Amino acid sequence: MEGASFGAGRAGGGFDPMEFLKQPQTILRIVCWVFSIVVFGSIVNEGYMNIDSPELYCVFNKNDDACNYAIAIGVIAFFATIFFFVLDIYFPQISSVKDRKKAVMLDMGFSAFWAFLWFVAFCFLADQWRITKYPVKQAADAARAAIVFSFFSIFSWSAMAVKAFQRYRLGTDMSLFAGDNFGSAPNAGYPAYPTGSGIESTDTYQSPPFTENADTNARGYQVPSY
């Protein structure tokens, strides 16, 4: 974007909802949001079942840690996506370059870290599902959905980290903050100091400060004799 600061233009510009929704970054946010709902929603609704006892067990090999971990990652991802979605809306209104840089770095770091946590969740759930021996026909679809969308979330959050890194590399075009004293053209320099013709003129003086041919014999004045 020409004249942009970390992927957004000068602060105070208008907000176009349709253009905002068409941005790849916004689409990725929505995808991450939906994936997180599928993961924790599947486990909360059908991820626990009672097997030969009234007590509920996690469908992933009765390992409650697997279910709790996936639910925690999904819920935090759900709210984090909403937070960054609102930040994307507010981002063009941020006038401080430092604040914009901090926002982009936060997005990049969190997205990369959460992609790693989704990788851990996928490996954890897939391994526990592999060693599950008891019949779980009722919850099998929910378990598979949690595993599959955990895998998809690795790529969606990694893509968000890449987009944030691209915005970080764009940096800031300092012409956004140039005052009117600079030239209007991008490469224009300071205005030149006006110079004269190189010939000095004494016309500006009404009379010289001293005169050599002063009248020494003033009227009515006599030189005294000693």
N, C-alpha and C positions, 0 to 999 in steps of 0.2 A: 504494500500500500504506500503510495507516494505521500511523503510528509507524515509518516506514521510513527507512533511511539509504542513499541512492544505490541504491534498488531492492531492498534487503534489510532484514530485520528486525533485532532486537537480536541481538548475537553470542551464540553458545552454544545457539541453537535446534536442533531436530532436523532431520535431512536426510531428505527423502522422494524417493527416486529416480524414482518415477513422476511426481510433480509437477514435478520438475526436467526430465525429458525432454519434458514437455508444454509447457514454456515456449517462446514464439516465438524467444527468443534462442538456446536450445539447438538448436532445429530449424534455425535459420540457420547455426549453427556446423557442424552435420552436413552441410548442403548445401554450404557452402564447402569442407569437407574432401573431399567426393566430387568436386566440380568440379575441385579441384586434382589429384586422382589421375588423372582422365580426361585432363587436359591433358598433364601430364608423362609419364604412362604411355603415351599414344598416340604421343608423339614418341620416347620411349626405345625402345619395341618396334618401331615401323614407320616412324619418322620419318627414318631414314637408309637409303639404298639405293645400290648401286653401278651406275653408268651407263657402260657401255663401258670400264670399268676396275675393277680389284680394290679401289680406294679407295672408301670410303663417303662419300656426300654428303648434305647435308640436303635433305629433300624440298621445302623452300621455296626454290626457285630456286637450289639449291646454296649457300645462304647459311647457313653454320654459326652465324653470330651470331643468326639468328632462332630456330634450334632451341635454342641454348644459353640464350638469354634466356628463352624460354618454359619450359624445364626448370627454370631457376633460380627463376623466379617461382613455379612450381607447387610445387617442393620446399619452399621457404621458407614458402609459404602452408600447406602440409600440416603442417609442424611448428608453425607459429604457431597454427594452429587447435587443435591438441592442447594447446598451452600455455594458451590462453585458455579452453579447455574445462575444464581442471583448475583454472584460476583461478576460473571460475564456481562450481565445486563448493566451493572453499575460501573464496569471497568472504563468505558469511554468517558465517563464523567470525572474520573480521577485526574486531577491536574498536576499532581506531583510525580515527577519521573521516578523518584526513589520509591514511592508507594506502588507505582505500577510494576517496577522491577521486583519488589517484594512479593506482590500478588502472583506474578508469573513464576517466580522461584518456588513459592508455596505450592502452586498447582503442579509444577514439574516434579518436585520432591515427593509430594503426597501420591501422585498418580503412579510414579515408579515404585514407591514402597508398597502401595496397595496391589499393584500387579504381582509383586513378589509374594504377598500374603495370599493372593488368589491361587498362585502356583502351589503354595504349601497346602491350601485347602483342597485343591484338586488331588494332589498326591495322597493326602491323608484320607479323604473320602474314598478314593478309588482303591486304596490298599485295604481299608476296613471293609469295603463292599466285597472285595475279592475273597476275603477269608470268612465271610459270613456263611454259616452252615445251616442255620435253622430256616424254615420256610417263611418268606415275607412277601407273599403274593400280593397282598393288599397294598403294601407300601413300596413295592418294587419300582413302580413308575416314578414315584416321588423321589426315591433315592437316585435313580438314573438321571432324572431332571436336574437334581442338585449337582451331580458330578459333571454332567455335560455343560451346564451353564457356568459352573466354576471354571471350567476349561475355557469357555468363550470369554469369560471376564478377564482372563490373563491378557488376551490380545486387545480387548477394548480399552482396558486401563493402560496398557503399554502404548497404544495409539494416542491416548490422551497425554501421556508423558512426552511422546515425540512431538505432538502439536505444541505443547508448552515450551519445549526446547527450541523449536523453530521460532516461536514468538520471542524467546529470550535472545536468540541470535540476531533477530532483526534489530534489536536495540532501539535507539532513539534518534530520530532525525532532528538535530538541534535547530533547524530552520523554523520549527514550530514555535520556538521561544525567542526568535530574533526580533528585535524592536524595529520601529520605523526608522531609526537612524541608520540602519544598514541599507545597502542597495536593494532595489526591488528585484533584480535578477539574482539567480542562485549564486553566481560567481562574481557578483559585483563587489567591488572593494569600497573603501571609504571615499567620500568625495574629496577631490584634490583641493589643496589650499590655493586660493587665488593669487596669482603672481602679477607683478607689474610689467611695464615694457622694458625695464632695465635702465631707464634714463630718469635721473632725478630732476625735479623741477623746483625752482624757488618761487614759483608764482603764488604759492599758498601763503607766503609771508607778505604782509602789507609793507613792511619796511625792515631793513636789516637792523640787528640789535645795536650795532655800533657803526658810526660813520667816521671816516678818516678826514673828510673835508668839512669838519665842523667849523662854524663861524666863531673864531676866537675873539674877534672884536665886536662884542655885543654892543648894541646901541645904549649910550648913556653910561658906559663903564670906562673908567680910566685906570691905567696900570699904576699902582703906587710906586714912588721912588724912595729908595733907602739910601 
